[in-house]
Amino acid sequence: MYIEKINYLIEVAKERSIIKTAEKLHTSPSVISQFITQMEKEWGLKIFVRTKTGTLPTEEGKIVLRKAAEILSKYEELKEMISTQANIKKSILKISYVPSLTNVIFNTVLELKRESPDVDVYMYEMSPMEVANHIKLGKSDLGLLPMNEAQLKSEIDLHYKKIIDGKLCICVGKDSPLRRFDVLTPEDIKNEKFALYNGEHVKRIFDLFFDEVNILFSATNTEIIKNAVVEGLAITLTYEKTLNTDINVLTGKMYTIPIELPNFNPNPLWTIQANNKPVSSITKKFLQLLKKEINY
């Protein structure tokens, strides 16, 4: 079908090679080359250029490819909607996300299960780059991560939407003397002990604003970090709004205080999805519930 051949353009952009794309899609290079030539002639612009590093999209081509990916996604969504099997198959939702969003994701999943108990949800906690790769490879339906928007714009096969601005806060225990502050600065917390998430984005912030850091421990388990804060053993850094409905915050065992970092703009948090993959009704429902959770 003609519309499905548009996928040739998307795959060539990914593989940077007509030959590799042909092998991947089980067709011949000449069929793909002819289709590209046909589209360039019909649309009156150059989509790809051949270089020493491969077949690359032109600036005009990048715009075309993004729109082409959106068209394919809508087409696949239509096929899913009219498929009779869609009503009998058990719904599955796979979510990849960064650890700072664990609480938000968990609470949203609980609400989703209350409303749609037959849905099977798979949750994958990983680094930002791993989240992006999971979505590109089709291993997850939805990704949530912090990233620079310019970097996301360069990913022609991803659709993205901002869910939380890049605002950071410090989490402290109920007996911390820092609770008297409405806003904190690096100077205010330079002598504190930290329990930190072991990630590159956290390390980058501390390298920029602290000569020395008194680290109690660094871990990839967010629950251990929160326990250290609740017990008054350390403080930690996270995104605003991600702990609004955390049980420790709701019961007054832990408090969040905004922090100002001069001349530094943290990456916002985004949802990402594959452009060529239809957005299921259960994914849409999860996103609706996620918005409510964040704005609690």
C-alpha positions as CSV (number, residue, x, y, z in Angstrom):
1,M,0.0,0.0,0.0
2,Y,1.3,3.5,-0.9
3,I,1.1,5.0,2.6
4,E,3.1,2.1,4.1
5,K,5.9,2.8,1.7
6,I,6.4,6.2,3.4
7,N,8.1,4.0,6.1
8,Y,11.0,3.6,3.5
9,L,11.8,7.3,4.1
10,I,11.8,6.9,7.9
11,E,14.0,3.8,7.9
12,V,16.5,5.3,5.4
13,A,16.9,8.3,7.8
14,K,17.5,5.9,10.7
15,E,19.9,3.5,8.9
16,R,21.6,6.3,6.8
17,S,21.8,3.7,4.1
18,I,19.4,2.5,1.3
19,I,21.1,-0.9,1.2
20,K,20.8,-1.5,4.9
21,T,17.2,-0.3,4.8
22,A,16.4,-2.7,2.0
23,E,17.9,-5.6,3.9
24,K,15.9,-4.6,7.0
25,L,12.6,-4.3,5.1
26,H,13.2,-7.3,2.9
27,T,13.0,-5.4,-0.4
28,S,15.5,-4.3,-3.0
29,P,17.6,-1.1,-2.9
30,S,16.3,-0.1,-6.3
31,V,12.6,-0.2,-5.1
32,I,13.5,2.2,-2.2
33,S,15.7,4.5,-4.5
34,Q,12.8,4.7,-7.0
35,F,10.3,5.6,-4.3
36,I,12.6,8.3,-2.9
37,T,13.1,9.8,-6.4
38,Q,9.3,9.6,-7.1
39,M,8.6,11.5,-3.8
40,E,11.3,14.1,-4.4
41,K,9.9,14.7,-7.9
42,E,6.2,14.8,-6.7
43,W,7.0,17.1,-3.7
44,G,9.5,19.3,-5.6
45,L,12.3,19.1,-3.0
46,K,15.4,17.1,-2.1
47,I,14.7,14.7,0.8
48,F,18.1,13.0,1.1
49,V,21.7,13.7,0.1
50,R,24.5,11.1,-0.3
51,T,27.6,11.9,1.7
52,K,30.7,10.0,2.8
53,T,29.0,9.3,6.1
54,G,25.8,7.9,4.5
55,T,22.4,8.9,3.1
56,L,21.4,11.9,5.2
57,P,18.2,14.0,5.3
58,T,18.4,17.6,4.1
59,E,16.9,20.4,6.3
60,E,13.7,20.3,4.2
61,G,13.9,16.5,4.4
62,K,13.9,16.6,8.2
63,I,10.6,18.5,8.2
64,V,9.1,16.0,5.7
65,L,10.3,13.0,7.7
66,R,8.8,14.3,10.9
67,K,5.5,14.8,9.2
68,A,5.7,11.5,7.4
69,A,6.3,9.8,10.8
70,E,3.2,11.5,12.2
71,I,1.1,10.3,9.2
72,L,2.3,6.7,9.7
73,S,1.5,6.9,13.4
74,K,-2.1,8.1,12.6
75,Y,-2.5,5.4,10.0
76,E,-1.4,2.7,12.4
77,E,-3.7,4.2,15.0
78,L,-6.6,3.9,12.5
79,K,-5.8,0.3,11.8
80,E,-5.8,-0.5,15.5
81,M,-9.1,1.3,16.0
82,I,-10.9,-0.6,13.3
83,S,-9.4,-4.0,14.1
84,T,-11.9,-6.3,15.7
85,Q,-9.0,-8.0,17.5
86,A,-8.4,-4.8,19.5
87,N,-11.5,-5.5,21.6
88,I,-10.5,-9.0,22.5
89,K,-6.8,-8.7,23.1
90,K,-5.6,-8.0,26.6
91,S,-4.2,-4.5,26.9
92,I,-0.5,-4.1,27.7
93,L,1.3,-0.9,28.6
94,K,5.1,-0.7,28.8
95,I,6.6,2.4,30.4
96,S,10.3,3.4,30.6
97,Y,11.2,6.2,33.0
98,V,14.0,7.8,35.0
99,P,14.1,7.1,38.8
100,S,13.1,10.7,39.8
101,L,9.7,9.9,38.4
102,T,9.2,6.6,40.3
103,N,6.7,8.0,42.7
104,V,4.6,9.8,40.0
105,I,4.6,6.7,37.8
106,F,3.7,4.3,40.5
107,N,0.7,6.3,41.8
108,T,-0.5,6.8,38.2
109,V,-0.3,3.1,37.5
110,L,-2.3,2.3,40.7
111,E,-5.0,4.7,39.5
112,L,-5.0,3.2,36.0
113,K,-5.3,-0.3,37.5
114,R,-8.3,0.8,39.6
115,E,-10.0,2.1,36.5
116,S,-8.8,-0.6,34.1
117,P,-8.0,-3.8,36.2
118,D,-7.4,-5.9,33.1
119,V,-4.4,-3.9,31.9
120,D,-1.0,-5.4,32.3
121,V,1.6,-2.7,33.1
122,Y,5.4,-3.2,32.7
123,M,7.6,-0.6,34.3
124,Y,11.3,-0.1,33.4
125,E,13.4,2.3,35.5
126,M,16.5,3.4,33.7
127,S,18.8,6.3,32.6
128,P,17.6,9.0,30.2
129,M,19.5,7.7,27.2
130,E,18.3,4.1,27.9
131,V,14.7,5.5,28.0
132,A,15.1,7.1,24.6
133,N,16.6,3.9,23.1
134,H,13.8,1.8,24.6
135,I,11.3,3.9,22.7
136,K,13.2,3.9,19.5
137,L,13.6,0.1,19.5
138,G,9.9,-0.3,20.2
139,K,10.5,-2.0,23.6
140,S,8.2,0.5,25.4
141,D,5.0,2.4,24.5
142,L,5.8,5.5,26.6
143,G,9.0,7.1,27.9
144,L,9.5,9.8,30.6
145,L,12.8,11.5,30.9
146,P,14.7,14.8,31.4
147,M,16.4,16.0,28.2
148,N,17.4,19.1,26.3
149,E,14.7,20.1,23.8
150,A,17.2,20.7,21.0
151,Q,18.3,17.1,21.4
152,L,14.7,15.9,21.2
153,K,14.1,18.0,18.0
154,S,16.9,16.1,16.3
155,E,15.2,12.8,16.9
156,I,12.9,12.6,13.9
157,D,11.3,9.4,14.9
158,L,10.2,10.6,18.4
159,H,7.1,12.6,19.4
160,Y,7.6,14.5,22.7
161,K,5.6,16.7,25.1
162,K,6.7,18.6,28.2
163,I,5.1,17.4,31.5
164,I,7.2,19.2,34.1
165,D,9.4,22.4,33.9
166,G,13.1,22.0,34.8
167,K,12.7,23.2,38.3
168,L,14.7,21.5,41.1
169,C,14.1,21.3,44.8
170,I,15.9,20.0,47.9
171,C,14.2,17.3,50.1
172,V,14.7,17.5,53.8
173,G,13.5,15.7,56.9
174,K,10.9,17.2,59.3
175,D,13.5,18.2,61.8
176,S,15.9,19.8,59.4
177,P,16.9,23.4,60.2
178,L,16.6,24.1,56.4
179,R,12.8,24.0,56.7
180,R,12.9,27.7,57.7
181,F,14.0,28.6,54.2
182,D,11.5,29.4,51.5
183,V,14.2,29.1,48.8
184,L,17.6,27.6,49.1
185,T,20.9,28.4,47.3
186,P,24.1,26.2,47.0
187,E,25.7,28.3,49.7
188,D,22.9,27.4,52.1
189,I,23.5,23.6,51.8
190,K,27.2,23.4,51.1
191,N,27.8,21.8,54.6
192,E,24.9,19.3,54.4
193,K,25.2,15.6,53.9
194,F,23.7,14.3,50.7
195,A,22.1,11.0,49.6
196,L,22.2,11.3,45.8
197,Y,20.9,9.4,42.9
198,N,23.8,7.9,41.0
199,G,23.4,9.5,37.6
200,E,25.3,11.8,35.2
201,H,22.7,14.6,35.3
202,V,23.0,14.8,39.1
203,K,26.8,14.6,39.0
204,R,26.8,17.5,36.4
205,I,24.9,19.8,38.8
206,F,27.1,19.1,41.7
207,D,30.3,19.5,39.7
208,L,29.0,23.0,38.6
209,F,28.0,24.4,42.0
210,F,30.0,22.6,44.7
211,D,33.8,22.4,45.2
212,E,33.3,19.6,47.7
213,V,30.3,17.5,48.5
214,N,29.7,15.6,51.7
215,I,28.0,12.5,50.2
216,L,26.6,10.1,52.7
217,F,26.0,7.6,49.9
218,S,25.1,7.5,46.2
219,A,22.5,4.9,45.0
220,T,20.1,4.0,42.1
221,N,17.3,3.1,44.5
222,T,15.2,6.1,45.2
223,E,13.4,4.5,48.2
224,I,16.7,4.1,50.1
225,I,17.5,7.8,49.3
226,K,14.1,8.9,50.6
227,N,14.5,6.8,53.8
228,A,17.8,8.6,54.5
229,V,16.0,11.9,54.2
230,V,13.1,10.9,56.4
231,E,15.5,9.7,59.1
232,G,17.4,13.0,59.0
233,L,20.6,11.4,57.9
234,A,20.9,13.4,54.6
235,I,19.1,15.7,52.1
236,T,18.7,15.1,48.4
237,L,18.0,16.8,45.1
238,T,15.0,16.1,42.8
239,Y,12.5,17.8,40.5
240,E,9.7,19.8,41.8
241,K,6.2,18.2,41.7
242,T,7.6,14.7,41.5
243,L,7.0,14.1,45.2
244,N,3.7,16.0,45.6
245,T,1.8,12.8,46.5
246,D,4.6,10.9,48.2
247,I,3.4,9.4,51.5
248,N,6.3,10.9,53.4
249,V,5.5,14.4,52.1
250,L,1.8,14.0,52.7
251,T,2.4,12.9,56.3
252,G,4.9,15.7,57.0
253,K,7.9,13.4,57.4
254,M,9.7,15.0,54.4
255,Y,9.5,18.5,52.9
256,T,10.6,20.0,49.6
257,I,12.2,23.4,49.2
258,P,12.9,25.1,45.8
259,I,16.6,25.7,45.1
260,E,18.0,28.5,42.9
261,L,21.0,27.6,40.7
262,P,22.4,30.7,39.1
263,N,22.7,30.7,35.3
264,F,21.6,27.1,35.1
265,N,18.5,25.7,33.5
266,P,17.8,22.1,34.3
267,N,16.3,20.0,31.5
268,P,12.5,19.8,31.6
269,L,10.8,16.4,32.0
270,W,9.2,15.0,28.8
271,T,7.0,12.2,27.7
272,I,8.3,10.6,24.5
273,Q,6.7,8.1,22.0
274,A,7.7,6.6,18.7
275,N,6.2,8.6,15.8
276,N,5.6,5.4,13.8
277,K,3.8,3.6,16.6
278,P,0.0,4.1,17.2
279,V,-1.0,5.6,20.5
280,S,-3.2,3.1,22.2
281,S,-6.3,4.1,24.1
282,I,-4.7,2.8,27.3
283,T,-1.6,5.0,26.8
284,K,-3.9,8.0,26.3
285,K,-5.7,7.1,29.5
286,F,-2.4,6.8,31.4
287,L,-1.3,10.2,30.2
288,Q,-4.6,11.8,31.4
289,L,-4.1,10.3,34.8
290,L,-0.4,11.3,34.8
291,K,-1.4,14.9,34.3
292,K,-3.8,14.8,37.3
293,E,-1.1,13.2,39.4
294,I,1.5,15.9,38.6
295,N,-0.9,18.7,39.2
296,Y,-2.2,17.3,42.5
